[in-house]
């Protein structure tokens, strides 16, 4: 494996585990059965989300390997053309050397006839010899580079095959955790006391997330000031954060496991600092998700949403009251755009089906069902985006977590 791939893998792994450092932690301080049950639910959610993080990290590594494979294939194609052209040039040099080999003449045989022609022939032979040596060197060097690229491609394809196998295993593990989570929630949330205890935990987690996003936003403003830049303004629904995003890259109508930006950017840096505390969870029942904002996607794009794993057919609900528009597209498959009453726009992708005809909806109303349409690659999940004030996407992970998903 090349050193470049190793560096990319290291960055992807660091990004994948970052959420575990910042995730709120709740200490068990009471023996009350309701709180114990709430803690069980929280632990099941953490296990499911960690399994999702592992899966998404493996998915990012696969995408990076696919990008590396594509790059090497293009380079090999160009090098193969270069080698073919140099080979033809070498053949022409060989012919020219053969033809000009006697051009200088031998005085004892030519009787010193046509001395000017002999001088011209000598100069031509020298030029052919010198240019021929350069062409041969270029040809040999190009062949060496071509063999190295072919070897790199072979290594990348082997790593890609291993990564695909790992991805299948991690997907299965994440799906098992989601099923177990939904079972735990289904059993425990029948008790109103457990619901109240869980709500108290979620309020505390929301408070911690507000503080975390406030600190991130403040750090971003300080960094911008030190760099001579201008910090982004605070937007509605934010906990003193900002709505910076990757302007002009796919998301919105494209949806899906897509996005834009360059591989060298920090996948967590853009879209941070915004917390929408006006919404409920878009998925009914338990789901597993991770902070996949900025993760690499096909075509060199970046992910601009949060992927929430749930069984196919799981109901999806309006996170807030507003107006629903239904449409299909190649990447997102069956999608919904919800223009919220709070001014924000919310995007749901990869649905298996719609519920109803669109139009006016209220908070918690079922609007569709989890699926794997578009470029979801056979993995049932919801791709969910938040566009504050209808503008560019911002990282929805903190908002989804604060909503108690």
GIGI-V103602 format. One record per backbone hydrogen bond with DSSP energy under -1.0 kcal/mol. NH is the residue of the N-H (numbers start at 1). CO is the residue of the C=O. Records with the same first field share a line. If there is no record, write none. Layout:
# GIGI-V103602
NH: CO ; CO
This chain:
# GIGI-V103602
6: 2
7: 3
8: 4
9: 5
10: 6
11: 7
12: 8
13: 9
14: 10
15: 11
16: 12
17: 13
21: 18
22: 18
23: 19
36: 32
37: 33
38: 34
39: 35
40: 36
41: 37
42: 38
43: 39
44: 40
45: 41
46: 42
47: 43
48: 44
49: 45
50: 46
51: 47
52: 48
53: 49
54: 50
55: 51
56: 52
57: 53
58: 54
59: 55
60: 56
61: 57
62: 58
63: 59
64: 60
65: 61
66: 62
67: 63
68: 64
69: 65
70: 66
71: 67
72: 68
73: 69
74: 70
75: 71
76: 72
77: 73
78: 74
79: 75
80: 76
81: 77
82: 78
83: 79
84: 80
85: 81
86: 82
87: 83
88: 84
89: 85
90: 86
91: 87
92: 88
93: 89
94: 90
95: 91
96: 92
97: 93
98: 94
99: 95
100: 96
103: 100
109: 106
110: 106
111: 107
113: 110
118: 114
119: 115
120: 116
121: 117
122: 118
123: 119
124: 120
125: 121
126: 122
127: 123
128: 124
129: 125
130: 126
131: 127
132: 128
133: 129
134: 130
135: 131
136: 132
137: 133
138: 134
139: 135
140: 136
141: 137
142: 138
143: 139
144: 140
145: 141
146: 142
147: 143
148: 144
149: 145
150: 146
151: 147
152: 148
153: 149
154: 150
155: 151
156: 152
157: 153
158: 154
159: 155
160: 156
161: 157
162: 158
163: 159
164: 160
165: 161
166: 162
167: 163
168: 164
169: 165
170: 166
171: 167
172: 168
173: 169
174: 170
175: 171
176: 172
177: 173
178: 174
179: 175
180: 176
181: 177
182: 178
183: 179
184: 180
185: 181
186: 182
187: 183
188: 184
189: 185
191: 188
195: 191
196: 192
197: 193
198: 194
199: 195
200: 196
201: 197
202: 198
203: 199
204: 200
205: 201
206: 202
207: 203
208: 204
209: 205
210: 206
211: 207
212: 208
213: 209
214: 210
215: 211
216: 212
217: 213
218: 214
219: 215
220: 216
221: 217
222: 218
223: 219
224: 220
225: 221
226: 222
227: 223
228: 225
229: 224
238: 235
247: 245
249: 246
254: 251
255: 251
258: 256
265: 262
269: 266
280: 319
284: 315
288: 309
292: 290
294: 303
295: 292
297: 301
300: 297
303: 295
304: 258
306: 384
308: 382
309: 288
313: 370
314: 311
316: 368
317: 282
318: 365
322: 361
323: 339
324: 359
325: 337
327: 335
329: 333
333: 329
335: 327
336: 348
337: 325
338: 346
339: 323
340: 344
341: 321
343: 340
345: 387
346: 338
347: 385
348: 336
349: 383
350: 332
351: 334
352: 369
355: 367
359: 324
361: 322
364: 318
365: 362
367: 316
368: 316
369: 353
370: 314
375: 331
379: 376
381: 371
382: 308
383: 349
384: 306
385: 347
387: 345
390: 387
391: 388
394: 386
395: 271
400: 396
401: 397
402: 398
403: 399
404: 401
405: 400
